[in-house]
Amino acid sequence: ELAQTFKPLNVVIAYNTELATHITHLALSMGYRVGHDFGLVCCEDSANAHDNWPGLSRVSFDRYHMGKIAADMLLNLLNRPKEQSLPSQVLPVHWLPGNTAWGPRGH
């Protein structure tokens, strides 16, 4: 079943660079090449990713801004306990192209 994932029209989204590394090693052991036979994108944009795997396709967002929004949402829930839910928040993200995935069209 895993071999069906490693196809040119598929992209695997890894939570962090550690998982991206494991996926890459597994694919290579099966004869598949990241960025050629399938795409690989990582949700982690850290100094580690930038320094050790600059070609990893990934998304970046302002983590401080995300934390601030989350804290504000928690405070709103604490100050208004009868309010059951808060509106969803959308954070702007930036595509950091690499050589492991082809990226969104137009970028």
C-alpha positions, 0 to 999 in steps of 0.5 A: 500500500505504501508504494501506491503513495510514492507516485508523481501526482502525490505529495506527502506532508510531513509534520516536521523535518524528522518525519520528512527524513524518515519518509525520505529514507524509507522511500529511498530504500524502496527505490523511490526518489523524493521530488521525482517519484513523489513530492514531499512537503514539511510543515516545519520551517526552522533554523534546523531545516534552513541550515540542514535541508535548504532544499526541503519544500515547506511552508512558513508562518509567523509562529509568534503571531499564531501564539498571540492569536491562540492566547487571545482565543483562550482569554476570550473563552475564559472571560466568556465561559458561555461562549461555546466556540470562537470563529476560526482564524486563518494565518497567512503562510508563505511557500518556500520552494525547494526541490522536494515538491513542485509547489502551488501553481503561480508561485 
